[in-house]
Amino acid sequence: MIYDCLIIGAGAAGLYCASDLLSKSNLKIAIMDSNHQAGKKLLLTGAGRCNFTNSQIDPDNYSSDDPEKLRDILSSYDCNSFLSFAERELGVVADNRDELYYPRTYRANTFVNALVNYLNDHHVTFIFDTAAEDLTSDDGVYVVNGRFRARTVVIATGGMSYPKTGSTGSVIPLIQAVADIKYTVFQPSLVPLTTAEKDAHKISGAKVKCALTLYDHDHSRVLSQSSGELLFTDYGISGICVLDISGHAVRYMAETGKEPVVSADLMPADTHDINCLIIKFPARRIIDSLNGLIRDDLLNIILKRSGVNRDTLCSAVTREQGDRICRNMKDFRFTVTGNKGFDHAQVSSGGICLSSLDEDLRVKGTNGIFICGEALNVDGICGGYNLQFAWSSADRAAGGVLKCLN
Ligand SMILES: Cc1cc2nc3c(=O)[nH]c(=O)nc-3n(C[C@H](O)[C@H](O)[C@H](O)COP(=O)(O)OP(=O)(O)OC[C@H]3O[C@@H](n4cnc5c(N)ncnc54)[C@H](O)[C@@H]3O)c2cc1C
């Protein structure tokens, strides 16, 4: 048997690529996965609710080696293209919370089942419990593991995040055997960060709204910014705003070997003049006059970092001490020492460079090998960005397969 297309990886990108192909053709398609089931990681997305796209996708919120190609891929198959496919072909209706879109059931398994049912209806062959270990070409046909033969191959093996779901970075050795490609080493992204300051570890579990700026090690260059709720942990910091800057921190450390600095503005929208508040309540302890602004446990740390005893009466706090307290509230610093690794990373940065692929996401120098999804050197922030890239890149690769076979 020679398949028209063999898709390696039954994750978000692989399942979607097959569905997209079958909505436009009746090709013979097989999907191979090392797991026993399809969509293992997809089931975990959005805390089991699957935040599958975002109506305000901004290409600038992704990192990649070719922003122009990325912009083109995202704009030619966007949130609306995905939502209408999901409803029309898969029967999955979406619901939204602001710009974030989910299946109306708010259950990821609804969506995975819909994809698998669609593929079964279209007679796709699933080859489970089989890892692709070897890709060769033989007389115009691609051969995987010496026995699965196909006219085209789509590699959708993901990156290296949550390796228990099956993504182990296998795209690189697979493709290197047949083509000369450029790639960037996979690194954890959307990952909690470990930090040096032990005082902040002690308030593990505390959450605070803030604006974050990630600086280089000597605080001279801004690497990234975000805002939202920061979660203190016993090893460092987490929360969506931290995940969103984490890829930049991890890459900076890998490139320079230096520790970047996160500065949290704990009162981003607050114009309170701390010195005015201190003067207003001269007979109060400083801790009591400021705890309407910031939670006690965090305020304790700020006062210690500012060299002011929490029991000092406001009347005894100097202007200079007041300024120091204010600075520590507006610029509460963490030194990033590392990250929690692939086991805790929602995505990986790095992968096969877009520049090694043509417009159809075909590997340059090959007739029919395509790559889509997280295996590519593209990663986005939280909020449906990464799944939207899986859909957009899968659609682009599917278009390439159809052109190639015609
Ligand atoms: C906990 C968590 C929550 C997330 N939440 C969201 C969210 O709400 N919204 C969002 O946009 N993104 C989210 N993401 C990110 C999103 O899940 C990924 O970006 C997306 O799943 C990538 O799709 P993919 O198909 O490229 O890779 P994957 O989904 O990782 O699929 C790759 C598949 O390839 C298989 N495979 C790998 N190597 C081989 C091989 N050699 N042979 C055969 N099979 C192989 C794997 O078993 C796997 O099934 C989340 C990620 C995690 C971990």
The ligand as a Tripos MOL2 file, in Angstrom:
@<TRIPOS>MOLECULE
LIG
   53    58     1     0     0
SMALL
NO_CHARGES

@<TRIPOS>ATOM
      1 C1         -0.8120   21.9440   29.5130 C.3       1 LIG1
      2 C2         -0.8970   22.6500   28.1950 C.ar      1 LIG1
      3 C3         -1.9300   23.5360   27.9600 C.ar      1 LIG1
      4 C4         -1.9990   24.2120   26.7390 C.ar      1 LIG1
      5 N1         -3.0560   25.0510   26.5040 N.ar      1 LIG1
      6 C5         -3.1590   25.6870   25.3180 C.ar      1 LIG1
      7 C6         -4.2890   26.4910   25.0240 C.ar      1 LIG1
      8 O1         -5.2630   26.5590   25.7940 O.2       1 LIG1
      9 N2         -4.2880   27.1710   23.8390 N.ar      1 LIG1
     10 C7         -3.2620   27.0760   22.9320 C.ar      1 LIG1
     11 O2         -3.3080   27.7290   21.8980 O.2       1 LIG1
     12 N3         -2.2040   26.2650   23.1730 N.ar      1 LIG1
     13 C8         -2.1350   25.5590   24.3180 C.ar      1 LIG1
     14 N4         -1.0790   24.7160   24.5440 N.ar      1 LIG1
     15 C9         -0.0680   24.5270   23.4650 C.3       1 LIG1
     16 C10        -0.6110   23.5590   22.3880 C.3       1 LIG1
     17 O3         -1.1460   22.4180   23.0070 O.3       1 LIG1
     18 C11         0.5000   23.1360   21.4210 C.3       1 LIG1
     19 O4          1.0790   24.2830   20.8480 O.3       1 LIG1
     20 C12        -0.0630   22.2480   20.3040 C.3       1 LIG1
     21 O5         -0.6410   21.0770   20.8730 O.3       1 LIG1
     22 C13         1.0290   21.8520   19.3200 C.3       1 LIG1
     23 O6          0.4420   20.9770   18.3870 O.3       1 LIG1
     24 P1          1.3450   19.9790   17.5340 P.3       1 LIG1
     25 O7          0.3930   19.1080   16.8010 O.co2     1 LIG1
     26 O8          2.3530   20.7290   16.7720 O.co2     1 LIG1
     27 O9          2.1420   19.1120   18.6050 O.3       1 LIG1
     28 P2          1.5680   18.0540   19.6720 P.3       1 LIG1
     29 O10         0.2030   18.4080   20.0750 O.co2     1 LIG1
     30 O11         2.6270   17.9520   20.7120 O.co2     1 LIG1
     31 O12         1.4680   16.6850   18.8490 O.3       1 LIG1
     32 C14         2.5990   16.0030   18.3810 C.3       1 LIG1
     33 C15         2.2300   14.5340   18.2390 C.3       1 LIG1
     34 O13         3.2830   13.8740   17.5520 O.3       1 LIG1
     35 C16         3.5230   12.6250   18.1680 C.3       1 LIG1
     36 N5          4.9190   12.2480   17.8830 N.ar      1 LIG1
     37 C17         6.0410   12.9130   18.2550 C.ar      1 LIG1
     38 N6          7.1310   12.3260   17.7290 N.ar      1 LIG1
     39 C18         6.6780   11.2330   17.0310 C.ar      1 LIG1
     40 C19         7.3200   10.2370   16.2690 C.ar      1 LIG1
     41 N7          8.6380   10.2080   16.0840 N.pl3     1 LIG1
     42 N8          6.5510    9.2820   15.7010 N.ar      1 LIG1
     43 C20         5.1890    9.3000   15.8410 C.ar      1 LIG1
     44 N9          4.5350   10.2300   16.5530 N.ar      1 LIG1
     45 C21         5.2760   11.1970   17.1380 C.ar      1 LIG1
     46 C22         3.2500   12.8700   19.6350 C.3       1 LIG1
     47 O14         2.9540   11.6610   20.3060 O.3       1 LIG1
     48 C23         2.0780   13.8290   19.5750 C.3       1 LIG1
     49 O15         0.8440   13.1490   19.5980 O.3       1 LIG1
     50 C24        -0.9900   24.0150   25.7450 C.ar      1 LIG1
     51 C25         0.0290   23.0950   25.9880 C.ar      1 LIG1
     52 C26         0.0790   22.4140   27.1940 C.ar      1 LIG1
     53 C27         1.1890   21.4080   27.4190 C.3       1 LIG1
@<TRIPOS>BOND
     1     1     2 1
     2     2     3 ar
     3     2    52 ar
     4     3     4 ar
     5     4     5 ar
     6     4    50 ar
     7     5     6 ar
     8     6     7 ar
     9     6    13 1
    10     7     8 2
    11     7     9 ar
    12     9    10 ar
    13    10    11 2
    14    10    12 ar
    15    12    13 ar
    16    13    14 ar
    17    14    15 1
    18    14    50 ar
    19    15    16 1
    20    16    17 1
    21    16    18 1
    22    18    19 1
    23    18    20 1
    24    20    21 1
    25    20    22 1
    26    22    23 1
    27    23    24 1
    28    24    25 2
    29    24    26 1
    30    24    27 1
    31    27    28 1
    32    28    29 2
    33    28    30 1
    34    28    31 1
    35    31    32 1
    36    32    33 1
    37    33    34 1
    38    33    48 1
    39    34    35 1
    40    35    36 1
    41    35    46 1
    42    36    37 ar
    43    36    45 ar
    44    37    38 ar
    45    38    39 ar
    46    39    40 ar
    47    39    45 ar
    48    40    41 1
    49    40    42 ar
    50    42    43 ar
    51    43    44 ar
    52    44    45 ar
    53    46    47 1
    54    46    48 1
    55    48    49 1
    56    50    51 ar
    57    51    52 ar
    58    52    53 1
@<TRIPOS>SUBSTRUCTURE
     1 LIG1         1 GROUP 0 **** ****
